Amino acid sequence: MSVATASDLWRMSATELADAIRSRQASSQEVVEAHLRRIEAVNPAVNAVPVVLGEQALEAARAADRVVAGGGELPRLHGVPVTVKESIDVAGTPTTLGLKALAAAYPRQDAPSVERVKAAGAIPIGRTNLATFTVRWHCDSELRGATMNPWDRSRTPGASSGGEAAAVATGMTALGIGSDGLGSLRWPAQCCGVSTLKPTLGRIPEATSAGPDLAAIGIQLTAVVGPMARRVADLHAAFEVMAGPTWRDPWTVPAPLYGPEPAKPVRVALVVDPAGQGTAEQVQDGVRKAARALADAGYRVDEIEPPSIDEAANALLVMLSTPGMRAVWQAFSPMLPADTRRFMSSFFAVAGDPDAVTAAQSFVTRHCLLRAWGEFQQTHPLIVAPIFTDVPFEAGTDLGTGRVAETIRGMRMAMAVNALGLPAVALPVGIADGLPQSVQVIGPRYREDLCLDAAAAVEARLGIITPIDPMWR
């Protein structure tokens, strides 16, 4: 092997690894073995990858190397290891949602996103931890325990895709697949200093064998699957592989991956303190760093807000607290641990127990705000804003008195984006007080390409901050 020593392979990006395998500077077996060793070395301290698919990954890697030896064109991610959140189906491994009751819930087939990355040559090497039932903003699973933030073990790694973010941040994987309904991709990305793409609703299919017909309409309209990585180029590659319609997800649409070239300079709305409710200085500083980087790249940045951020966030809160949603919750509640029930009770309390009329009105509000934001994005296609308006809170404190309401307030911009089904790329922009600084770049519907281009421009100027060894080992 000439591209790098075996110990360096886990530091490389997914696209770099694919290029190395394609050019025979490294074998897929060497790449997979390097990541399995990294998991063995780091995961005991972090608890991000509770299920390691070592033997089957090595078997797949050897098969991938035989294809390379045979010559011919290789798929985009040939031989590259990938990890998958335990709420997303991977055939042969249980989709646990972090629940003891689902420890043996084996899916019939891969989720569409997994099916597509595997068709592109990627090799699943592990399943990553998540908040139980994908609920809470702290990654603590009834089945797997808590995941540690690799920057500061006293802080949350974010959730629900916290295991995925921590695995990517520490080099246990170059590419991961997670999901986002209340910021569950972007918030862990902020906590762990990695990048992620929350796609437009209907862009990347989501389907599961674990109760596919039980999702209430509020969840159907807000929850998406997306990639996590350390580099924006890897998000771009994964996006192209994962996107596209399928009968398995009726929300998916055949939208083109790339839209028309926007007028130049592309205008960016800078939102430092969404709805004027307070944003930590560390977070504001990160948002302004991103703005300066975009200005340097030729974007025109204006400090201006899209309409009704709070109204959009509140619409999501109500959409996820309808009488129908609460009925689904009650059906599942007996199988859930006390911490999860406590979180949802607090969440519903903040929503204020909306009646059927109020619940129906939230969907009308969503429709009206989609039009209003669409008009806003005619002049400012991109919006740069905080993900969570404060630094990562102390692990486990999200269940303290009043903390769910505080977190909802801090997540207002992330929740607005979920309510409207818009695309956003989250990426790190620096480090302050030992913790990552991150922003989200929000685009119009089906314009992930604009978000990715802008994020790449920021990354090119501000650099990346992972992979890292756990700072407290």
C-alpha positions in Angstrom: 0.0 0.0 0.0 1.4 3.4 -1.0 -1.2 6.0 -0.4 -0.9 6.0 3.4 0.1 3.8 6.3 -2.7 1.6 7.6 -3.1 3.9 10.7 -3.8 6.9 8.4 -6.6 5.3 6.4 -9.2 6.1 9.0 -8.3 9.8 8.8 -9.2 9.9 5.1 -12.5 11.1 3.7 -15.0 8.7 2.0 -14.2 10.1 -1.5 -10.5 10.0 -0.8 -10.8 6.3 0.2 -12.9 5.5 -2.9 -10.2 7.1 -5.1 -7.4 5.2 -3.3 -9.3 1.9 -3.7 -10.1 2.7 -7.4 -6.4 3.5 -8.1 -5.2 0.5 -6.1 -3.2 2.6 -3.7 -5.1 0.8 -1.0 -7.4 -2.2 -0.9 -10.9 -2.2 0.5 -9.8 -4.9 3.0 -7.0 -2.6 4.2 -9.5 0.3 4.6 -12.1 -1.8 6.4 -9.5 -3.3 8.7 -8.2 0.1 9.6 -11.7 1.3 10.5 -12.4 -1.8 12.5 -9.1 -1.3 14.5 -10.1 2.3 15.0 -13.5 1.2 16.4 -11.7 -1.3 18.7 -9.4 1.4 20.0 -11.9 4.3 20.4 -15.4 3.0 20.8 -15.0 1.7 24.4 -14.5 5.3 25.5 -17.2 6.8 23.3 -19.9 4.1 22.9 -21.0 5.2 19.5 -20.9 1.9 17.5 -22.5 -0.8 19.7 -22.9 -3.3 16.9 -19.8 -4.0 14.8 -20.3 -6.0 11.6 -16.7 -7.1 11.3 -16.8 -10.5 9.6 -19.4 -9.6 7.1 -17.7 -6.3 6.3 -14.4 -8.0 5.7 -16.0 -10.6 3.5 -17.6 -7.7 1.5 -14.3 -5.9 1.3 -12.5 -9.0 -0.1 -15.3 -9.3 -2.7 -14.9 -5.6 -3.5 -11.1 -6.1 -4.0 -11.8 -9.0 -6.4 -14.0 -6.7 -8.5 -11.1 -4.1 -8.6 -8.7 -6.8 -9.7 -11.0 -7.7 -12.5 -10.9 -4.2 -14.0 -13.7 -2.2 -15.3 -15.7 0.8 -14.0 -16.4 0.9 -10.3 -19.3 2.5 -8.5 -19.0 5.8 -6.7 -18.3 4.5 -3.1 -16.7 1.1 -4.0 -15.2 -0.5 -0.9 -15.8 2.4 1.4 -17.0 1.6 5.0 -20.3 3.2 6.2 -22.1 3.1 9.5 -25.9 3.2 9.9 -28.1 4.5 12.8 -30.0 1.8 14.5 -33.4 3.2 13.4 -32.6 2.6 9.8 -33.0 -0.9 8.4 -29.9 -3.0 7.5 -30.8 -6.5 6.5 -29.2 -9.1 8.9 -29.0 -6.7 11.8 -31.9 -5.6 14.1 -33.5 -2.1 13.8 -33.7 -1.6 17.6 -34.5 2.1 17.9 -32.5 1.7 21.1 -35.2 -0.3 22.7 -34.8 -3.6 24.6 -38.1 -4.7 23.2 -36.8 -4.4 19.7 -33.4 -6.0 20.3 -34.3 -8.9 17.9 -36.3 -6.9 15.4 -34.7 -7.9 12.2 -35.9 -6.1 9.0 -36.9 -7.9 5.9 -34.7 -5.7 3.7 -32.4 -2.8 3.6 -33.8 0.8 3.9 -33.7 2.5 0.5 -30.8 4.7 1.6 -28.8 1.7 2.7 -29.7 -0.2 -0.4 -28.5 2.6 -2.6 -25.1 3.2 -0.8 -24.5 -0.5 -1.0 -25.3 -0.5 -4.7 -22.7 2.3 -4.9 -20.2 0.0 -3.4 -20.2 1.1 0.3 -19.8 -1.6 3.0 -21.7 -1.4 6.3 -19.3 -1.9 9.2 -21.5 -1.0 12.2 -24.7 0.2 13.6 -24.6 3.5 15.6 -26.3 4.5 18.9 -29.3 6.8 19.2 -31.6 8.2 21.7 -34.2 5.7 22.7 -37.1 5.6 20.2 -35.3 8.5 18.4 -36.7 10.8 21.2 -34.7 13.4 23.2 -31.8 15.7 22.2 -29.3 13.6 24.3 -28.0 10.3 23.0 -28.9 7.8 25.7 -30.3 4.4 24.7 -32.2 2.0 26.9 -30.5 -0.8 25.1 -27.0 0.6 24.4 -26.4 3.2 27.1 -25.1 6.7 26.6 -22.8 8.0 23.9 -20.0 10.4 24.9 -19.1 13.6 23.2 -15.6 13.1 22.0 -14.7 16.8 22.7 -16.0 16.9 26.3 -17.5 13.9 28.0 -19.5 16.1 30.3 -21.4 17.5 27.3 -24.1 15.8 25.2 -23.0 14.5 21.7 -26.5 15.5 20.5 -29.3 13.3 19.4 -31.0 11.4 18.1 -28.2 10.6 15.6 -25.6 11.1 18.3 -23.8 7.8 17.8 -23.4 8.5 14.1 -21.9 12.0 14.7 -19.5 10.7 17.4 -18.4 7.8 15.1 -17.7 10.1 12.2 -15.9 12.7 14.4 -13.5 10.1 15.8 -12.6 8.4 12.6 -14.5 5.1 13.2 -16.3 5.7 9.9 -15.8 8.0 7.0 -19.6 8.1 6.1 -22.7 7.6 8.1 -26.5 7.5 7.6 -28.8 9.2 10.2 -32.2 10.8 10.3 -33.6 14.2 11.3 -37.1 15.2 12.5 -36.3 17.8 15.2 -32.7 18.6 14.3 -31.5 15.0 14.8 -28.8 15.2 12.2 -27.8 18.9 12.6 -27.7 19.1 16.4 -25.3 16.1 16.8 -23.2 17.6 13.9 -22.9 20.8 15.9 -22.0 18.9 19.1 -19.4 16.7 17.5 -18.0 19.0 14.8 -18.9 17.1 11.7 -21.0 17.9 8.6 -24.4 16.6 7.5 -27.1 17.1 4.9 -30.7 17.3 6.0 -32.4 16.9 2.6 -35.7 18.3 1.3 -38.7 16.3 2.3 -39.2 13.8 -0.5 -35.6 13.9 -1.8 -34.1 10.8 -0.1 -36.5 8.0 0.6 -37.3 6.8 4.0 -38.9 3.4 4.6 -38.8 0.9 7.4 -40.1 -2.5 8.1 -40.6 -1.5 11.8 -44.2 -0.2 11.7 -44.1 1.7 8.4 -47.8 2.5 8.5 -47.8 3.9 12.1 -46.2 7.3 11.4 -48.6 10.1 12.0 -48.9 12.8 9.3 -46.7 15.3 11.3 -43.8 12.8 11.3 -44.4 12.0 7.6 -44.0 15.7 6.7 -40.9 16.4 8.8 -38.7 13.3 9.2 -35.9 12.7 6.7 -32.8 10.5 6.2 -29.5 12.0 5.4 -25.7 11.4 5.3 -23.1 12.5 7.8 -19.4 12.9 7.0 -16.3 15.0 7.8 -16.2 16.7 4.4 -18.8 18.4 2.3 -17.6 16.5 -0.8 -18.6 13.3 0.9 -22.1 14.7 1.6 -22.3 15.6 -2.1 -21.3 12.1 -3.2 -23.7 10.4 -0.8 -26.5 12.8 -1.8 -26.2 11.9 -5.5 -26.2 8.2 -4.5 -29.1 8.3 -2.0 -31.5 10.7 -3.7 -34.4 9.7 -6.0 -38.0 8.4 -5.9 -39.1 4.9 -5.0 -42.6 3.4 -4.4 -41.4 2.5 -0.9 -41.7 6.1 0.1 -44.8 7.9 -1.4 -43.4 11.3 -0.5 -40.4 11.0 -2.8 -40.4 12.9 -6.0 -38.3 12.8 -9.2 -36.8 16.3 -8.7 -33.5 17.0 -10.6 -30.4 16.9 -8.4 -29.3 20.3 -9.8 -31.4 23.4 -10.4 -30.8 26.3 -12.7 -27.8 28.5 -12.1 -28.8 31.3 -9.7 -28.2 35.0 -10.4 -24.8 36.2 -9.2 -23.8 37.2 -6.7 -25.9 34.7 -4.8 -27.6 36.5 -1.9 -27.4 35.0 1.6 -29.7 36.0 4.5 -27.6 36.0 7.7 -29.6 35.1 10.8 -27.5 35.5 14.0 -30.2 35.5 16.6 -33.4 33.8 15.2 -36.5 35.8 16.2 -34.4 37.8 18.7 -34.7 35.4 21.6 -31.1 35.2 22.5 -28.1 33.3 21.0 -24.8 32.4 22.8 -21.8 34.5 21.9 -19.9 31.4 20.9 -22.7 30.5 18.4 -23.1 34.0 17.1 -19.3 34.2 16.4 -19.5 31.0 14.4 -22.3 32.2 12.3 -20.4 35.4 11.5 -17.3 33.4 10.6 -19.4 31.6 8.0 -20.8 34.8 6.7 -17.3 36.3 6.2 -16.2 33.1 4.4 -19.1 33.3 2.0 -18.5 37.0 1.4 -14.9 36.2 0.6 -16.2 33.5 -1.8 -18.2 36.1 -3.7 -21.6 35.7 -2.1 -23.6 38.8 -1.0 -24.5 38.5 2.6 -27.3 40.6 4.2 -28.3 40.4 7.8 -32.1 39.8 7.4 -34.5 37.1 8.6 -37.0 34.9 6.8 -40.6 35.4 7.9 -42.1 34.0 11.1 -39.4 31.8 12.4 -41.1 31.2 15.7 -44.5 30.6 14.0 -42.9 27.9 11.8 -41.2 26.2 14.8 -44.4 26.3 16.8 -46.3 24.8 13.9 -43.9 21.8 14.0 -44.5 21.5 17.7 -48.2 21.3 17.2 -48.0 19.0 14.2 -46.1 16.5 16.4 -48.6 16.9 19.2 -51.9 16.3 17.4 -54.6 14.1 19.0 -53.6 11.4 16.4 -49.9 11.7 17.3 -50.7 11.4 21.0 -52.8 8.3 20.3 -49.8 6.7 18.6 -47.6 7.7 21.5 -50.0 6.2 24.0 -49.9 2.9 22.1 -46.1 2.8 22.3 -45.7 4.3 25.8 -45.9 1.0 27.8 -42.8 -0.4 26.1 -40.7 2.8 26.6 -38.4 3.6 29.5 -39.2 6.3 32.1 -36.8 8.9 30.7 -38.4 8.7 27.2 -41.9 9.0 28.6 -40.8 11.9 30.8 -39.3 13.7 27.7 -42.5 13.2 25.7 -44.7 14.4 28.5 -42.7 17.6 28.8 -42.7 18.0 25.0 -46.5 17.6 24.9 -46.8 20.0 27.8 -44.9 22.7 25.9 -47.2 22.1 22.9 -50.2 22.9 25.1 -52.5 19.9 24.3 -53.8 21.3 21.0 -57.4 20.2 20.1 -58.3 18.9 16.6 -59.0 22.3 15.2 -55.7 23.8 16.5 -53.9 20.7 15.2 -55.5 21.1 11.7 -54.6 24.8 11.7 -50.9 24.0 12.2 -50.9 22.3 8.8 -52.5 25.3 7.2 -49.9 27.5 8.9 -47.2 25.3 7.4 -48.6 25.7 4.0 -48.8 29.5 4.3 -45.3 29.7 5.6 -43.9 27.6 2.8 -45.2 30.2 0.4 -43.8 33.0 2.5 -40.4 31.5 2.8 -40.5 30.6 -0.9 -41.1 34.2 -1.8 -38.3 35.3 0.6 -35.9 32.9 -1.1 -36.6 34.3 -4.4 -34.3 37.2 -3.4 -32.2 35.4 -0.7 -31.9 31.7 -1.8 -29.6 30.8 1.0 -30.0 31.4 4.8 -27.1 31.0 7.2 -28.2 30.5 10.8 -27.5 28.7 14.1 -28.6 25.1 14.6 -29.0 25.3 18.4 -28.6 28.8 19.8 -26.4 27.6 22.7 -23.4 25.4 23.2 -24.0 21.7 23.9 -25.6 21.3 27.3 -24.3 19.0 30.0 -25.1 15.3 29.3 -28.4 14.2 30.7 -29.6 17.7 31.8 -32.2 17.8 29.0 -34.7 16.3 31.3 -34.4 18.8 34.1 -37.3 21.1 35.1 -38.1 23.4 32.3 -35.2 22.1 30.1 -37.3 20.7 27.3 -39.0 24.1 26.8 -35.5 25.8 26.9 -34.2 23.3 24.3 -37.2 23.8 22.0 -36.6 27.6 22.2 -32.9 27.0 21.3 -33.8 24.7 18.4 -36.3 27.2 16.9 -34.4 27.6 13.6 -33.7 23.9 13.2 -37.4 23.2 13.9 -38.6 25.8 11.5 -36.5 24.1 8.8 -38.1 20.7 9.6 -41.6 22.2 9.7 -41.1 23.4 6.1 -39.2 20.4 4.8 -36.3 22.6 3.5 -32.8 21.3 2.8 -29.9 22.4 5.1 -26.2 21.5 5.3 -24.6 21.7 8.8 -20.9 22.1 9.0 -18.3 23.2 11.6 -16.6 26.6 11.3 -14.2 26.5 14.1 -13.5 25.7 17.8 -14.2 28.0 20.8 -13.7 27.1 24.4 -12.8 23.6 23.4 -16.1 22.9 21.6 -17.0 23.0 17.9 -18.8 26.0 16.4 -21.3 25.1 13.6 -23.8 26.7 11.3 -26.5 25.5 9.0 -26.9 26.6 5.4 -30.6 26.5 4.4 -31.8 26.5 0.8 -35.0 26.4 -1.1 -36.8 23.2 -1.6 -34.9 20.7 -3.8 -31.8 23.0 -4.0 -29.5 20.9 -1.9 -26.9 21.8 -4.6 -26.9 25.4 -3.6 -26.5 24.5 0.1 -23.7 22.1 -0.7 -21.9 24.6 -2.9 -22.0 27.3 -0.2 -21.0 24.9 2.5 -18.0 23.8 0.4 -17.0 27.4 0.0 -17.1 27.9 3.8 -15.1 24.7 4.3 -12.5 25.7 1.8 -11.8 28.9 3.8 -12.3 27.7 7.4 -11.1 24.1 7.2 -12.3 21.0 9.0 -11.8 20.0 12.6 -12.2 16.3 12.7 -11.3 13.4 12.9 -10.1 13.6 16.5 -9.1 11.3 19.3 -11.5 11.7 22.3 -10.1 14.7 24.0 -10.5 13.3 27.5 -9.0 9.9 27.1 
